[in-house]
Amino acid sequence: MPKMKTKSAAKKRFKITGTGKVLYAQAGKRHGMIKRTNKQLRNHRGTNVLFEGDAANVKKYFLPNG
């Protein structure tokens, strides 16, 4: 049976921590910042930890070697 490949789009969007959690970048920071409040912009900085159910799917289907 052939090896499972990592999805190229997923390796650009997600990172797996040492404890197995999945990190993702906050959405909503590419354009249109004028219409967003300063509180929204502050809260969308940095990375977040993905919810458990979504993280399981990402690790199973998109990052099998992660």
mmCIF file as Biopython writes it, N, C-alpha, C and O atoms, coordinates in Angstrom:
data_model
#
loop_
_atom_site.group_PDB
_atom_site.id
_atom_site.type_symbol
_atom_site.label_atom_id
_atom_site.label_alt_id
_atom_site.label_comp_id
_atom_site.label_asym_id
_atom_site.label_entity_id
_atom_site.label_seq_id
_atom_site.pdbx_PDB_ins_code
_atom_site.Cartn_x
_atom_site.Cartn_y
_atom_site.Cartn_z
_atom_site.occupancy
_atom_site.B_iso_or_equiv
_atom_site.auth_seq_id
_atom_site.auth_asym_id
_atom_site.pdbx_PDB_model_num
ATOM 1   N N  . MET A ? 1  ? 0.845   -1.183 0.000  1.0 0.0 1  A 1 
ATOM 2   C CA . MET A ? 1  ? 0.000   0.000  0.000  1.0 0.0 1  A 1 
ATOM 3   C C  . MET A ? 1  ? 0.893   1.250  0.000  1.0 0.0 1  A 1 
ATOM 4   O O  . MET A ? 1  ? 1.874   1.293  0.742  1.0 0.0 1  A 1 
ATOM 5   N N  . PRO A ? 2  ? 0.573   2.269  -0.817 1.0 0.0 2  A 1 
ATOM 6   C CA . PRO A ? 2  ? 1.422   3.459  -0.858 1.0 0.0 2  A 1 
ATOM 7   C C  . PRO A ? 2  ? 1.282   4.293  0.410  1.0 0.0 2  A 1 
ATOM 8   O O  . PRO A ? 2  ? 0.302   4.194  1.149  1.0 0.0 2  A 1 
ATOM 9   N N  . LYS A ? 3  ? 2.299   5.117  0.630  1.0 0.0 3  A 1 
ATOM 10  C CA . LYS A ? 3  ? 2.271   6.001  1.786  1.0 0.0 3  A 1 
ATOM 11  C C  . LYS A ? 3  ? 1.246   7.106  1.566  1.0 0.0 3  A 1 
ATOM 12  O O  . LYS A ? 3  ? 0.976   7.506  0.434  1.0 0.0 3  A 1 
ATOM 13  N N  . MET A ? 4  ? 0.674   7.595  2.677  1.0 0.0 4  A 1 
ATOM 14  C CA . MET A ? 4  ? -0.241  8.737  2.581  1.0 0.0 4  A 1 
ATOM 15  C C  . MET A ? 4  ? 0.573   10.010 2.480  1.0 0.0 4  A 1 
ATOM 16  O O  . MET A ? 4  ? 1.542   10.202 3.215  1.0 0.0 4  A 1 
ATOM 17  N N  . LYS A ? 5  ? 0.172   10.881 1.560  1.0 0.0 5  A 1 
ATOM 18  C CA . LYS A ? 5  ? 0.868   12.155 1.404  1.0 0.0 5  A 1 
ATOM 19  C C  . LYS A ? 5  ? 0.187   13.228 2.251  1.0 0.0 5  A 1 
ATOM 20  O O  . LYS A ? 5  ? -1.022  13.189 2.479  1.0 0.0 5  A 1 
ATOM 21  N N  . THR A ? 6  ? 0.988   14.181 2.710  1.0 0.0 6  A 1 
ATOM 22  C CA . THR A ? 6  ? 0.463   15.340 3.410  1.0 0.0 6  A 1 
ATOM 23  C C  . THR A ? 6  ? -0.132  16.291 2.387  1.0 0.0 6  A 1 
ATOM 24  O O  . THR A ? 6  ? 0.471   16.528 1.340  1.0 0.0 6  A 1 
ATOM 25  N N  . LYS A ? 7  ? -1.307  16.841 2.674  1.0 0.0 7  A 1 
ATOM 26  C CA . LYS A ? 7  ? -1.913  17.823 1.779  1.0 0.0 7  A 1 
ATOM 27  C C  . LYS A ? 7  ? -1.103  19.112 1.827  1.0 0.0 7  A 1 
ATOM 28  O O  . LYS A ? 7  ? -0.844  19.648 2.905  1.0 0.0 7  A 1 
ATOM 29  N N  . SER A ? 8  ? -0.703  19.611 0.660  1.0 0.0 8  A 1 
ATOM 30  C CA . SER A ? 8  ? 0.152   20.799 0.601  1.0 0.0 8  A 1 
ATOM 31  C C  . SER A ? 8  ? -0.546  22.021 1.178  1.0 0.0 8  A 1 
ATOM 32  O O  . SER A ? 8  ? 0.093   22.848 1.828  1.0 0.0 8  A 1 
ATOM 33  N N  . ALA A ? 9  ? -1.853  22.146 0.948  1.0 0.0 9  A 1 
ATOM 34  C CA . ALA A ? 9  ? -2.576  23.301 1.481  1.0 0.0 9  A 1 
ATOM 35  C C  . ALA A ? 9  ? -2.611  23.262 3.002  1.0 0.0 9  A 1 
ATOM 36  O O  . ALA A ? 9  ? -2.539  24.303 3.654  1.0 0.0 9  A 1 
ATOM 37  N N  . ALA A ? 10 ? -2.721  22.055 3.573  1.0 0.0 10 A 1 
ATOM 38  C CA . ALA A ? 10 ? -2.828  21.932 5.028  1.0 0.0 10 A 1 
ATOM 39  C C  . ALA A ? 10 ? -1.510  22.248 5.714  1.0 0.0 10 A 1 
ATOM 40  O O  . ALA A ? 10 ? -1.503  22.835 6.796  1.0 0.0 10 A 1 
ATOM 41  N N  . LYS A ? 11 ? -0.388  21.865 5.099  1.0 0.0 11 A 1 
ATOM 42  C CA . LYS A ? 11 ? 0.888   22.133 5.774  1.0 0.0 11 A 1 
ATOM 43  C C  . LYS A ? 11 ? 1.218   23.615 5.785  1.0 0.0 11 A 1 
ATOM 44  O O  . LYS A ? 11 ? 2.043   24.063 6.582  1.0 0.0 11 A 1 
ATOM 45  N N  . LYS A ? 12 ? 0.578   24.385 4.901  1.0 0.0 12 A 1 
ATOM 46  C CA . LYS A ? 12 ? 0.771   25.839 4.927  1.0 0.0 12 A 1 
ATOM 47  C C  . LYS A ? 12 ? -0.130  26.508 5.954  1.0 0.0 12 A 1 
ATOM 48  O O  . LYS A ? 12 ? 0.164   27.618 6.398  1.0 0.0 12 A 1 
ATOM 49  N N  . ARG A ? 13 ? -1.218  25.856 6.339  1.0 0.0 13 A 1 
ATOM 50  C CA . ARG A ? 13 ? -2.218  26.485 7.196  1.0 0.0 13 A 1 
ATOM 51  C C  . ARG A ? 13 ? -2.195  26.017 8.648  1.0 0.0 13 A 1 
ATOM 52  O O  . ARG A ? 13 ? -2.642  26.742 9.537  1.0 0.0 13 A 1 
ATOM 53  N N  . PHE A ? 14 ? -1.687  24.829 8.893  1.0 0.0 14 A 1 
ATOM 54  C CA . PHE A ? 14 ? -1.725  24.268 10.242 1.0 0.0 14 A 1 
ATOM 55  C C  . PHE A ? 14 ? -0.337  23.869 10.708 1.0 0.0 14 A 1 
ATOM 56  O O  . PHE A ? 14 ? 0.556   23.595 9.906  1.0 0.0 14 A 1 
ATOM 57  N N  . LYS A ? 15 ? -0.175  23.844 12.049 1.0 0.0 15 A 1 
ATOM 58  C CA . LYS A ? 15 ? 1.069   23.372 12.649 1.0 0.0 15 A 1 
ATOM 59  C C  . LYS A ? 15 ? 0.690   22.525 13.850 1.0 0.0 15 A 1 
ATOM 60  O O  . LYS A ? 15 ? -0.213  22.884 14.606 1.0 0.0 15 A 1 
ATOM 61  N N  . ILE A ? 16 ? 1.371   21.405 14.030 1.0 0.0 16 A 1 
ATOM 62  C CA . ILE A ? 16 ? 1.084   20.528 15.159 1.0 0.0 16 A 1 
ATOM 63  C C  . ILE A ? 16 ? 2.122   20.782 16.248 1.0 0.0 16 A 1 
ATOM 64  O O  . ILE A ? 16 ? 3.324   20.767 15.981 1.0 0.0 16 A 1 
ATOM 65  N N  . THR A ? 17 ? 1.656   21.015 17.475 1.0 0.0 17 A 1 
ATOM 66  C CA . THR A ? 17 ? 2.558   21.294 18.583 1.0 0.0 17 A 1 
ATOM 67  C C  . THR A ? 17 ? 3.160   19.992 19.105 1.0 0.0 17 A 1 
ATOM 68  O O  . THR A ? 17 ? 2.801   18.903 18.656 1.0 0.0 17 A 1 
ATOM 69  N N  . GLY A ? 18 ? 4.062   20.121 20.039 1.0 0.0 18 A 1 
ATOM 70  C CA . GLY A ? 18 ? 4.704   18.953 20.619 1.0 0.0 18 A 1 
ATOM 71  C C  . GLY A ? 18 ? 3.739   18.071 21.386 1.0 0.0 18 A 1 
ATOM 72  O O  . GLY A ? 18 ? 3.955   16.864 21.497 1.0 0.0 18 A 1 
ATOM 73  N N  . THR A ? 19 ? 2.677   18.660 21.915 1.0 0.0 19 A 1 
ATOM 74  C CA . THR A ? 19 ? 1.699   17.865 22.661 1.0 0.0 19 A 1 
ATOM 75  C C  . THR A ? 19 ? 0.587   17.333 21.765 1.0 0.0 19 A 1 
ATOM 76  O O  . THR A ? 19 ? -0.329  16.669 22.251 1.0 0.0 19 A 1 
ATOM 77  N N  . GLY A ? 20 ? 0.651   17.615 20.457 1.0 0.0 20 A 1 
ATOM 78  C CA . GLY A ? 20 ? -0.328  17.069 19.530 1.0 0.0 20 A 1 
ATOM 79  C C  . GLY A ? 20 ? -1.498  17.972 19.212 1.0 0.0 20 A 1 
ATOM 80  O O  . GLY A ? 20 ? -2.417  17.561 18.504 1.0 0.0 20 A 1 
ATOM 81  N N  . LYS A ? 21 ? -1.486  19.209 19.724 1.0 0.0 21 A 1 
ATOM 82  C CA . LYS A ? 21 ? -2.563  20.136 19.397 1.0 0.0 21 A 1 
ATOM 83  C C  . LYS A ? 21 ? -2.285  20.757 18.027 1.0 0.0 21 A 1 
ATOM 84  O O  . LYS A ? 21 ? -1.142  20.798 17.572 1.0 0.0 21 A 1 
ATOM 85  N N  . VAL A ? 22 ? -3.348  21.238 17.379 1.0 0.0 22 A 1 
ATOM 86  C CA . VAL A ? 22 ? -3.216  21.827 16.047 1.0 0.0 22 A 1 
ATOM 87  C C  . VAL A ? 22 ? -3.400  23.336 16.153 1.0 0.0 22 A 1 
ATOM 88  O O  . VAL A ? 22 ? -4.421  23.807 16.654 1.0 0.0 22 A 1 
ATOM 89  N N  . LEU A ? 23 ? -2.403  24.100 15.678 1.0 0.0 23 A 1 
ATOM 90  C CA . LEU A ? 23 ? -2.471  25.548 15.677 1.0 0.0 23 A 1 
ATOM 91  C C  . LEU A ? 23 ? -2.906  26.037 14.310 1.0 0.0 23 A 1 
ATOM 92  O O  . LEU A ? 23 ? -2.592  25.421 13.291 1.0 0.0 23 A 1 
ATOM 93  N N  . TYR A ? 24 ? -3.628  27.145 14.290 1.0 0.0 24 A 1 
ATOM 94  C CA . TYR A ? 24 ? -4.029  27.758 13.023 1.0 0.0 24 A 1 
ATOM 95  C C  . TYR A ? 24 ? -3.962  29.269 13.179 1.0 0.0 24 A 1 
ATOM 96  O O  . TYR A ? 24 ? -4.057  29.793 14.289 1.0 0.0 24 A 1 
ATOM 97  N N  . ALA A ? 25 ? -3.797  29.971 12.052 1.0 0.0 25 A 1 
ATOM 98  C CA . ALA A ? 25 ? -3.768  31.430 12.069 1.0 0.0 25 A 1 
ATOM 99  C C  . ALA A ? 25 ? -5.195  31.955 12.070 1.0 0.0 25 A 1 
ATOM 100 O O  . ALA A ? 25 ? -6.086  31.371 11.453 1.0 0.0 25 A 1 
ATOM 101 N N  . GLN A ? 26 ? -5.397  33.052 12.763 1.0 0.0 26 A 1 
ATOM 102 C CA . GLN A ? 26 ? -6.722  33.645 12.832 1.0 0.0 26 A 1 
ATOM 103 C C  . GLN A ? 26 ? -7.154  34.156 11.461 1.0 0.0 26 A 1 
ATOM 104 O O  . GLN A ? 26 ? -6.341  34.715 10.726 1.0 0.0 26 A 1 
ATOM 105 N N  . ALA A ? 27 ? -8.409  33.973 11.115 1.0 0.0 27 A 1 
ATOM 106 C CA . ALA A ? 27 ? -8.939  34.466 9.847  1.0 0.0 27 A 1 
ATOM 107 C C  . ALA A ? 27 ? -9.348  35.925 9.988  1.0 0.0 27 A 1 
ATOM 108 O O  . ALA A ? 27 ? -9.571  36.410 11.097 1.0 0.0 27 A 1 
ATOM 109 N N  . GLY A ? 28 ? -9.445  36.620 8.864  1.0 0.0 28 A 1 
ATOM 110 C CA . GLY A ? 28 ? -9.977  37.979 8.868  1.0 0.0 28 A 1 
ATOM 111 C C  . GLY A ? 28 ? -8.934  39.060 8.968  1.0 0.0 28 A 1 
ATOM 112 O O  . GLY A ? 28 ? -9.252  40.172 9.388  1.0 0.0 28 A 1 
ATOM 113 N N  . LYS A ? 29 ? -7.677  38.776 8.593  1.0 0.0 29 A 1 
ATOM 114 C CA . LYS A ? 29 ? -6.640  39.801 8.680  1.0 0.0 29 A 1 
ATOM 115 C C  . LYS A ? 29 ? -5.970  40.075 7.328  1.0 0.0 29 A 1 
ATOM 116 O O  . LYS A ? 29 ? -4.890  40.664 7.293  1.0 0.0 29 A 1 
ATOM 117 N N  . ARG A ? 30 ? -6.582  39.664 6.226  1.0 0.0 30 A 1 
ATOM 118 C CA . ARG A ? 30 ? -5.939  39.858 4.916  1.0 0.0 30 A 1 
ATOM 119 C C  . ARG A ? 30 ? -6.240  41.234 4.327  1.0 0.0 30 A 1 
ATOM 120 O O  . ARG A ? 30 ? -5.347  41.881 3.779  1.0 0.0 30 A 1 
ATOM 121 N N  . HIS A ? 31 ? -7.464  41.678 4.433  1.0 0.0 31 A 1 
ATOM 122 C CA . HIS A ? 31 ? -7.825  42.973 3.851  1.0 0.0 31 A 1 
ATOM 123 C C  . HIS A ? 31 ? -9.077  43.477 4.562  1.0 0.0 31 A 1 
ATOM 124 O O  . HIS A ? 31 ? -9.706  42.739 5.321  1.0 0.0 31 A 1 
ATOM 125 N N  . GLY A ? 32 ? -9.437  44.740 4.314  1.0 0.0 32 A 1 
ATOM 126 C CA . GLY A ? 32 ? -10.648 45.315 4.886  1.0 0.0 32 A 1 
ATOM 127 C C  . GLY A ? 32 ? -10.538 45.632 6.360  1.0 0.0 32 A 1 
ATOM 128 O O  . GLY A ? 32 ? -11.528 45.550 7.086  1.0 0.0 32 A 1 
ATOM 129 N N  . MET A ? 33 ? -9.334  45.997 6.818  1.0 0.0 33 A 1 
ATOM 130 C CA . MET A ? 33 ? -9.170  46.276 8.243  1.0 0.0 33 A 1 
ATOM 131 C C  . MET A ? 33 ? -9.800  47.599 8.665  1.0 0.0 33 A 1 
ATOM 132 O O  . MET A ? 33 ? -10.043 47.813 9.852  1.0 0.0 33 A 1 
ATOM 133 N N  . ILE A ? 34 ? -10.070 48.492 7.708  1.0 0.0 34 A 1 
ATOM 134 C CA . ILE A ? 34 ? -10.650 49.789 8.071  1.0 0.0 34 A 1 
ATOM 135 C C  . ILE A ? 34 ? -12.039 49.609 8.673  1.0 0.0 34 A 1 
ATOM 136 O O  . ILE A ? 34 ? -12.412 50.319 9.606  1.0 0.0 34 A 1 
ATOM 137 N N  . LYS A ? 35 ? -12.795 48.666 8.143  1.0 0.0 35 A 1 
ATOM 138 C CA . LYS A ? 35 ? -14.159 48.501 8.632  1.0 0.0 35 A 1 
ATOM 139 C C  . LYS A ? 35 ? -14.244 47.659 9.889  1.0 0.0 35 A 1 
ATOM 140 O O  . LYS A ? 35 ? -15.328 47.535 10.459 1.0 0.0 35 A 1 
ATOM 141 N N  . ARG A ? 36 ? -13.148 47.078 10.344 1.0 0.0 36 A 1 
ATOM 142 C CA . ARG A ? 36 ? -13.165 46.275 11.564 1.0 0.0 36 A 1 
ATOM 143 C C  . ARG A ? 36 ? -12.771 47.138 12.760 1.0 0.0 36 A 1 
ATOM 144 O O  . ARG A ? 36 ? -12.031 48.110 12.611 1.0 0.0 36 A 1 
ATOM 145 N N  . THR A ? 37 ? -13.261 46.787 13.933 1.0 0.0 37 A 1 
ATOM 146 C CA . THR A ? 37 ? -12.918 47.545 15.130 1.0 0.0 37 A 1 
ATOM 147 C C  . THR A ? 37 ? -11.516 47.172 15.586 1.0 0.0 37 A 1 
ATOM 148 O O  . THR A ? 37 ? -10.987 46.122 15.221 1.0 0.0 37 A 1 
ATOM 149 N N  . ASN A ? 38 ? -10.927 48.043 16.384 1.0 0.0 38 A 1 
ATOM 150 C CA . ASN A ? 38 ? -9.593  47.772 16.919 1.0 0.0 38 A 1 
ATOM 151 C C  . ASN A ? 38 ? -9.591  46.540 17.805 1.0 0.0 38 A 1 
ATOM 152 O O  . ASN A ? 38 ? -8.599  45.813 17.857 1.0 0.0 38 A 1 
ATOM 153 N N  . LYS A ? 39 ? -10.695 46.299 18.504 1.0 0.0 39 A 1 
ATOM 154 C CA . LYS A ? 39 ? -10.800 45.112 19.357 1.0 0.0 39 A 1 
ATOM 155 C C  . LYS A ? 39 ? -10.761 43.843 18.504 1.0 0.0 39 A 1 
ATOM 156 O O  . LYS A ? 39 ? -10.114 42.865 18.877 1.0 0.0 39 A 1 
ATOM 157 N N  . GLN A ? 40 ? -11.452 43.858 17.358 1.0 0.0 40 A 1 
ATOM 158 C CA . GLN A ? 40 ? -11.415 42.696 16.471 1.0 0.0 40 A 1 
ATOM 159 C C  . GLN A ? 40 ? -10.003 42.444 15.971 1.0 0.0 40 A 1 
ATOM 160 O O  . GLN A ? 40 ? -9.544  41.302 15.950 1.0 0.0 40 A 1 
ATOM 161 N N  . LEU A ? 41 ? -9.310  43.506 15.568 1.0 0.0 41 A 1 
ATOM 162 C CA . LEU A ? 41 ? -7.958  43.354 15.037 1.0 0.0 41 A 1 
ATOM 163 C C  . LEU A ? 41 ? -7.010  42.810 16.105 1.0 0.0 41 A 1 
ATOM 164 O O  . LEU A ? 41 ? -6.166  41.963 15.810 1.0 0.0 41 A 1 
ATOM 165 N N  . ARG A ? 42 ? -7.143  43.285 17.329 1.0 0.0 42 A 1 
ATOM 166 C CA . ARG A ? 42 ? -6.305  42.777 18.418 1.0 0.0 42 A 1 
ATOM 167 C C  . ARG A ? 42 ? -6.575  41.306 18.658 1.0 0.0 42 A 1 
ATOM 168 O O  . ARG A ? 42 ? -5.642  40.524 18.848 1.0 0.0 42 A 1 
ATOM 169 N N  . ASN A ? 43 ? -7.838  40.922 18.651 1.0 0.0 43 A 1 
ATOM 170 C CA . ASN A ? 43 ? -8.191  39.543 18.964 1.0 0.0 43 A 1 
ATOM 171 C C  . ASN A ? 43 ? -7.819  38.565 17.863 1.0 0.0 43 A 1 
ATOM 172 O O  . ASN A ? 43 ? -7.748  37.360 18.105 1.0 0.0 43 A 1 
ATOM 173 N N  . HIS A ? 44 ? -7.579  39.069 16.654 1.0 0.0 44 A 1 
ATOM 174 C CA . HIS A ? 44 ? -7.216  38.181 15.553 1.0 0.0 44 A 1 
ATOM 175 C C  . HIS A ? 44 ? -5.715  38.058 15.343 1.0 0.0 44 A 1 
ATOM 176 O O  . HIS A ? 44 ? -5.276  37.458 14.362 1.0 0.0 44 A 1 
ATOM 177 N N  . ARG A ? 45 ? -4.919  38.618 16.252 1.0 0.0 45 A 1 
ATOM 178 C CA . ARG A ? 45 ? -3.474  38.487 16.139 1.0 0.0 45 A 1 
ATOM 179 C C  . ARG A ? 45 ? -3.027  37.085 16.532 1.0 0.0 45 A 1 
ATOM 180 O O  . ARG A ? 45 ? -3.673  36.414 17.337 1.0 0.0 45 A 1 
ATOM 181 N N  . GLY A ? 46 ? -1.914  36.656 15.951 1.0 0.0 46 A 1 
ATOM 182 C CA . GLY A ? 46 ? -1.298  35.409 16.392 1.0 0.0 46 A 1 
ATOM 183 C C  . GLY A ? 46 ? -2.047  34.169 15.952 1.0 0.0 46 A 1 
ATOM 184 O O  . GLY A ? 46 ? -2.780  34.183 14.962 1.0 0.0 46 A 1 
ATOM 185 N N  . THR A ? 47 ? -1.853  33.095 16.703 1.0 0.0 47 A 1 
ATOM 186 C CA . THR A ? 47 ? -2.432  31.801 16.365 1.0 0.0 47 A 1 
ATOM 187 C C  . THR A ? 47 ? -3.370  31.336 17.466 1.0 0.0 47 A 1 
ATOM 188 O O  . THR A ? 47 ? -3.342  31.855 18.582 1.0 0.0 47 A 1 
ATOM 189 N N  . ASN A ? 48 ? -4.202  30.351 17.141 1.0 0.0 48 A 1 
ATOM 190 C CA . ASN A ? 48 ? -5.136  29.762 18.090 1.0 0.0 48 A 1 
ATOM 191 C C  . ASN A ? 48 ? -5.029  28.250 18.018 1.0 0.0 48 A 1 
ATOM 192 O O  . ASN A ? 48 ? -4.472  27.701 17.067 1.0 0.0 48 A 1 
ATOM 193 N N  . VAL A ? 49 ? -5.563  27.585 19.025 1.0 0.0 49 A 1 
ATOM 194 C CA . VAL A ? 49 ? -5.611  26.127 19.028 1.0 0.0 49 A 1 
ATOM 195 C C  . VAL A ? 49 ? -6.952  25.701 18.452 1.0 0.0 49 A 1 
ATOM 196 O O  . VAL A ? 49 ? -7.999  26.214 18.847 1.0 0.0 49 A 1 
ATOM 197 N N  . LEU A ? 50 ? -6.913  24.761 17.519 1.0 0.0 50 A 1 
ATOM 198 C CA . LEU A ? 50 ? -8.119  24.271 16.863 1.0 0.0 50 A 1 
ATOM 199 C C  . LEU A ? 50 ? -8.942  23.433 17.845 1.0 0.0 50 A 1 
ATOM 200 O O  . LEU A ? 50 ? -8.383  22.808 18.747 1.0 0.0 50 A 1 
ATOM 201 N N  . PHE A ? 51 ? -10.267 23.420 17.672 1.0 0.0 51 A 1 
ATOM 202 C CA . PHE A ? 51 ? -11.126 22.599 18.505 1.0 0.0 51 A 1 
ATOM 203 C C  . PHE A ? 51 ? -10.798 21.120 18.309 1.0 0.0 51 A 1 
ATOM 204 O O  . PHE A ? 51 ? -10.305 20.720 17.254 1.0 0.0 51 A 1 
ATOM 205 N N  . GLU A ? 52 ? -11.072 20.324 19.320 1.0 0.0 52 A 1 
ATOM 206 C CA . GLU A ? 52 ? -10.651 18.914 19.320 1.0 0.0 52 A 1 
ATOM 207 C C  . GLU A ? 52 ? -11.182 18.118 18.130 1.0 0.0 52 A 1 
ATOM 208 O O  . GLU A ? 52 ? -10.436 17.371 17.498 1.0 0.0 52 A 1 
ATOM 209 N N  . GLY A ? 53 ? -12.473 18.278 17.824 1.0 0.0 53 A 1 
ATOM 210 C CA . GLY A ? 53 ? -13.048 17.513 16.725 1.0 0.0 53 A 1 
ATOM 211 C C  . GLY A ? 53 ? -12.449 17.884 15.385 1.0 0.0 53 A 1 
ATOM 212 O O  . GLY A ? 53 ? -12.151 17.014 14.566 1.0 0.0 53 A 1 
ATOM 213 N N  . ASP A ? 54 ? -12.274 19.175 15.162 1.0 0.0 54 A 1 
ATOM 214 C CA . ASP A ? 54 ? -11.668 19.626 13.913 1.0 0.0 54 A 1 
ATOM 215 C C  . ASP A ? 54 ? -10.207 19.208 13.842 1.0 0.0 54 A 1 
ATOM 216 O O  . ASP A ? 54 ? -9.716  18.828 12.779 1.0 0.0 54 A 1 
ATOM 217 N N  . ALA A ? 55 ? -9.512  19.277 14.974 1.0 0.0 55 A 1 
ATOM 218 C CA . ALA A ? 55 ? -8.101  18.901 15.006 1.0 0.0 55 A 1 
ATOM 219 C C  . ALA A ? 55 ? -7.927  17.419 14.664 1.0 0.0 55 A 1 
ATOM 220 O O  . ALA A ? 55 ? -6.977  17.045 13.976 1.0 0.0 55 A 1 
ATOM 221 N N  . ALA A ? 56 ? -8.830  16.595 15.137 1.0 0.0 56 A 1 
ATOM 222 C CA . ALA A ? 56 ? -8.747  15.165 14.829 1.0 0.0 56 A 1 
ATOM 223 C C  . ALA A ? 56 ? -8.880  14.929 13.335 1.0 0.0 56 A 1 
ATOM 224 O O  . ALA A ? 56 ? -8.156  14.107 12.773 1.0 0.0 56 A 1 
ATOM 225 N N  . ASN A ? 57 ? -9.795  15.636 12.682 1.0 0.0 57 A 1 
ATOM 226 C CA . ASN A ? 57 ? -9.961  15.492 11.237 1.0 0.0 57 A 1 
ATOM 227 C C  . ASN A ? 57 ? -8.745  15.984 10.480 1.0 0.0 57 A 1 
ATOM 228 O O  . ASN A ? 57 ? -8.323  15.355 9.510  1.0 0.0 57 A 1 
ATOM 229 N N  . VAL A ? 58 ? -8.175  17.100 10.910 1.0 0.0 58 A 1 
ATOM 230 C CA . VAL A ? 58 ? -6.992  17.642 10.240 1.0 0.0 58 A 1 
ATOM 231 C C  . VAL A ? 58 ? -5.833  16.654 10.340 1.0 0.0 58 A 1 
ATOM 232 O O  . VAL A ? 58 ? -5.140  16.401 9.354  1.0 0.0 58 A 1 
ATOM 233 N N  . LYS A ? 59 ? -5.625  16.096 11.535 1.0 0.0 59 A 1 
ATOM 234 C CA . LYS A ? 59 ? -4.512  15.150 11.706 1.0 0.0 59 A 1 
ATOM 235 C C  . LYS A ? 59 ? -4.739  13.855 10.959 1.0 0.0 59 A 1 
ATOM 236 O O  . LYS A ? 59 ? -3.785  13.248 10.472 1.0 0.0 59 A 1 
ATOM 237 N N  . LYS A ? 60 ? -5.992  13.417 10.858 1.0 0.0 60 A 1 
ATOM 238 C CA . LYS A ? 60 ? -6.275  12.148 10.221 1.0 0.0 60 A 1 
ATOM 239 C C  . LYS A ? 60 ? -6.197  12.225 8.698  1.0 0.0 60 A 1 
ATOM 240 O O  . LYS A ? 60 ? -5.600  11.361 8.056  1.0 0.0 60 A 1 
ATOM 241 N N  . TYR A ? 61 ? -6.803  13.263 8.124  1.0 0.0 61 A 1 
ATOM 242 C CA . TYR A ? 61 ? -6.950  13.309 6.671  1.0 0.0 61 A 1 
ATOM 243 C C  . TYR A ? 61 ? -5.909  14.181 5.968  1.0 0.0 61 A 1 
ATOM 244 O O  . TYR A ? 61 ? -5.524  13.889 4.835  1.0 0.0 61 A 1 
ATOM 245 N N  . PHE A ? 62 ? -5.450  15.248 6.627  1.0 0.0 62 A 1 
ATOM 246 C CA . PHE A ? 62 ? -4.604  16.214 5.934  1.0 0.0 62 A 1 
ATOM 247 C C  . PHE A ? 62 ? -3.150  16.165 6.350  1.0 0.0 62 A 1 
ATOM 248 O O  . PHE A ? 62 ? -2.268  16.412 5.528  1.0 0.0 62 A 1 
ATOM 249 N N  . LEU A ? 63 ? -2.875  15.850 7.613  1.0 0.0 63 A 1 
ATOM 250 C CA . LEU A ? 63 ? -1.494  15.811 8.100  1.0 0.0 63 A 1 
ATOM 251 C C  . LEU A ? 63 ? -1.209  14.431 8.719  1.0 0.0 63 A 1 
ATOM 252 O O  . LEU A ? 63 ? -0.946  14.349 9.919  1.0 0.0 63 A 1 
ATOM 253 N N  . PRO A ? 64 ? -1.254  13.367 7.943  1.0 0.0 64 A 1 
ATOM 254 C CA . PRO A ? 64 ? -1.086  12.038 8.535  1.0 0.0 64 A 1 
ATOM 255 C C  . PRO A ? 64 ? 0.309   11.804 9.105  1.0 0.0 64 A 1 
ATOM 256 O O  . PRO A ? 64 ? 0.482   10.982 10.005 1.0 0.0 64 A 1 
ATOM 257 N N  . ASN A ? 65 ? 1.316   12.530 8.581  1.0 0.0 65 A 1 
ATOM 258 C CA . ASN A ? 65 ? 2.692   12.340 9.064  1.0 0.0 65 A 1 
ATOM 259 C C  . ASN A ? 65 ? 3.082   13.405 10.071 1.0 0.0 65 A 1 
ATOM 260 O O  . ASN A ? 65 ? 4.227   13.432 10.521 1.0 0.0 65 A 1 
ATOM 261 N N  . GLY A ? 66 ? 2.152   14.285 10.437 1.0 0.0 66 A 1 
ATOM 262 C CA . GLY A ? 66 ? 2.463   15.397 11.332 1.0 0.0 66 A 1 
ATOM 263 C C  . GLY A ? 66 ? 2.680   14.925 12.670 1.0 0.0 66 A 1 
ATOM 264 O O  . GLY A ? 66 ? 2.955   15.721 13.568 1.0 0.0 66 A 1 
#
